[in-house]
């Protein structure tokens, strides 16, 4: 690494290797636990921040998906009055609500985007070291291309998040809160109406506030979900748990396979990893390396960000 090599600033070099991916003990889409191999790569020490994304926008003029009015032809069932620039914003209800109805806490908020992360009256300048949010997949991909990087595969991301702790439940071991102390930014209390703020943050936290994992990486767990480059599929399992052939640099399925069964949506789904500040013990316990979530590529929210990698080959 040289001082002139800008693609390596703020990154960690990980020697590739074989590791156990997935989990048999949590959500079904994480199974089976299986061995995979990844090549060596560099990865950002932390999610991309508002400060970093602002520089990208200043140099390129990039306009994010959330800043653009949705095309009516892509949303034929939508109320025309809702086809305005905006993004999904978490709004905490005043009391307990049914956990099967996400619209009890998610609101499509007009004029909410990376510049105004908590609504139109908020400013990204007040949160320079927080992860950038309200980022759709194409926005993350555009930033990665500008930076001379790529978005990680699901396998690369999970390898990095584990920090060498193979087959452990959490990025720091098997105990959820060692000594009763949160080691990542996730929800404490009864989601979505009671936030005890044990970790000190109601929404995102500045990157690096919590201990790095054994690879020197911050916020791999909690704070914001992170985009990966893999299309989301389940059922193919990528490889039998005891296969004689260990997959090398595995990738997800096809875009066609990523569409949600029984829907006619125009957009495929990519894999999100890491959980966010909205993951709680009573809801979405996905603050683990093996956890994964499907997100349509047109979607931006107040709890999705990203980080980048540089591959050696």
HUMO-V886958 format. One record per residue. SS is DSSP state (a for helix, b for strand, c for the rest). PSI is psi in whole degrees, -180 to 180 (* if undefined). Layout:
ss: [SS;SS]
psi: [PSI;PSI]
//
This chain:
ss: [c;c;c;c;c;a;a;a;c;c;b;b;b;b;c;c;b;b;b;b;b;c;c;c;c;c;c;a;a;a;c;c;c;b;b;b;b;b;c;c;b;b;b;b;c;c;c;c;b;a;a;a;a;a;a;a;a;a;a;a;c;c;c;c;a;a;a;c;c;c;c;a;a;a;c;c;c;c;c;a;a;a;c;c;c;b;b;b;b;b;c;c;c;c;c;c;c;c;c;c;c;a;a;a;c;b;b;b;b;b;c;c;b;c;c;b;c;c;c;c;c;c;c;a;a;a;a;c;c;b;b;c;c;c;c;c;a;a;a;a;a;a;a;a;a;a;c;c;c;b;b;c;c;a;a;a;a;a;a;a;a;a;c;c;c;c;c;c;c;b;c;c;b;c;c;c;c;a;a;a;c;c;c;c;b;c;c;c;c;c;c;c;c;c;c;c;c;c;c;c;c;c;c;c;c;b;c;c;c;c;c;c;c;c;c;c;c;c;c;c;c;b;c;c;b;b;b;b;b;b;b;c;c;c;c;c;c;c;c;c;c;c;c;c;c;c;b;b;c;c;c;c;b;c;a;a;a;a;c;c;c;c;c;c;c;c;c;c;b;b;b;b;b;c;c;c;c;c;c;b;c;c;b;c;c;c;c;c;c;c;c;b;b;b;b;b;c;c;c;c;b;c;c;b;b;c;c;b;b;b;b;c;c]
psi: [135;160;-19;-6;89;-23;-13;-11;130;20;162;141;125;124;130;174;-176;137;167;119;145;-177;143;2;2;-122;144;-30;-9;-16;159;161;133;154;135;163;137;150;168;148;166;146;145;139;-24;165;154;133;169;-40;-45;-40;-35;-38;-43;-47;-40;-36;-25;-22;16;135;122;164;-41;-18;5;135;132;143;127;-35;-25;-12;67;-23;2;149;122;-29;-18;-5;63;156;137;-176;169;124;132;128;116;124;164;-11;-178;141;161;129;-8;-9;94;-18;-4;-20;-10;135;131;109;119;145;25;128;-168;-30;-30;73;-26;15;169;-20;0;163;135;-27;-23;-8;52;-32;10;155;138;140;-179;43;116;168;-43;-28;-44;-41;-40;-42;-46;-43;-45;-38;-2;29;-169;166;144;154;167;-41;-44;-44;-47;-39;-46;-42;-34;-26;29;-4;83;137;26;152;-42;168;-16;1;-152;-7;127;-55;86;129;25;18;125;133;11;167;96;177;131;128;-169;107;144;11;-17;108;111;-14;35;-34;-5;0;128;-31;-133;161;155;141;142;5;-23;158;143;158;-175;-16;6;23;134;148;29;-26;134;-169;-81;147;153;135;142;170;-4;136;141;125;156;159;-36;-23;-4;-36;145;149;-31;36;148;-15;116;121;139;121;57;152;164;-172;-154;165;-42;-39;-20;-15;143;132;133;7;162;26;150;-8;139;175;136;163;127;148;154;-16;-176;-175;-7;-1;135;164;-32;2;128;66;64;29;55;153;-36;-20;149;154;144;131;129;144;-14;-4;135;147;174;6;23;128;-149;166;169;165;162;122;152;-15;*]
//
